[in-house]
């Protein structure tokens, strides 16, 4: 069988295949100033594609950041779609509101919820969302996974960022808490008969799964 691996040049080409507009680039720079690491271009483009494919009207995001992933998601959602985004940092959500305003996104299209996802997600309705995206504390991913499956409708999509975790997950000798949690998350999704998963090598790894 032919070698299927891509070299770093091809991976970089794929990652930057779609350019970011000025608003997203500004939000990314703002996020760096705040100390949060937004999803990369390739991951953002993939989120937009997933939102478009499922005709997303209702999306939940865990980890608001500075609004980069939210901008990508909203650009792929239906015009009447609503993004619910959860974060513990008020400053991050202020930056996100600024980014959405700069993009001309009306306040009826998003809900910014300040709070811990472990407390907020259980209050959201079962089977009511088309897409759930998680980019937050890695050791909490297993909890967010359980909530995400509950929140999704049949045919909805669950997505986790940073699942390759800077090449650490693929190295069995790395055993820190975050790496182990991400490794176990991948194993759990592979074994969950309710889901159809795939690990996409975009950015730092995007683990996606459709709910049967």
Rosetta blueprint (number, residue, H / E / L):
1 X L
2 X L
3 X L
4 X L
5 X L
6 X L
7 X L
8 X H
9 X H
10 X H
11 X H
12 X H
13 X H
14 X H
15 X H
16 X L
17 X L
18 X L
19 X L
20 X L
21 X L
22 X H
23 X H
24 X H
25 X H
26 X H
27 X H
28 X H
29 X H
30 X H
31 X H
32 X H
33 X H
34 X H
35 X L
36 X L
37 X L
38 X L
39 X L
40 X L
41 X H
42 X H
43 X H
44 X H
45 X H
46 X H
47 X H
48 X H
49 X H
50 X H
51 X H
52 X H
53 X H
54 X L
55 X L
56 X L
57 X L
58 X E
59 X E
60 X E
61 X E
62 X E
63 X L
64 X L
65 X L
66 X L
67 X L
68 X H
69 X H
70 X H
71 X H
72 X H
73 X H
74 X H
75 X H
76 X H
77 X L
78 X L
79 X L
80 X L
81 X L
82 X E
83 X E
84 X E
85 X E
86 X E
87 X E
88 X L
89 X L
90 X H
91 X H
92 X H
93 X H
94 X H
95 X H
96 X H
97 X H
98 X H
99 X H
100 X H
101 X H
102 X H
103 X L
104 X L
105 X L
106 X L
107 X H
108 X H
109 X H
110 X E
111 X E
112 X E
113 X E
114 X E
115 X L
116 X L
117 X H
118 X H
119 X H
120 X H
121 X H
122 X H
123 X H
124 X L
125 X L
126 X L
127 X L
128 X L
129 X E
130 X E
131 X E
132 X E
133 X E
134 X E
135 X L
136 X L
137 X L
138 X H
139 X H
140 X H
141 X H
142 X H
143 X H
144 X H
145 X H
146 X H
147 X H
148 X H
149 X H
150 X H
151 X H
152 X E
153 X E
154 X E
155 X E
156 X E
157 X E
158 X E
159 X E
160 X E
161 X E
162 X L
163 X L
164 X L
165 X L
166 X L
167 X L
168 X L
169 X L
170 X L
171 X L
172 X L
173 X L
174 X L
175 X L
176 X L
177 X H
178 X H
179 X H
180 X H
181 X H
182 X H
183 X H
184 X H
185 X H
186 X H
187 X H
188 X H
189 X H
190 X H
191 X H
192 X L
193 X L
194 X L
195 X E
196 X E
197 X E
198 X E
199 X E
200 X E
201 X L
202 X L
203 X L
204 X L
205 X L
206 X E
207 X E
208 X E
209 X E
210 X E
211 X E
212 X L
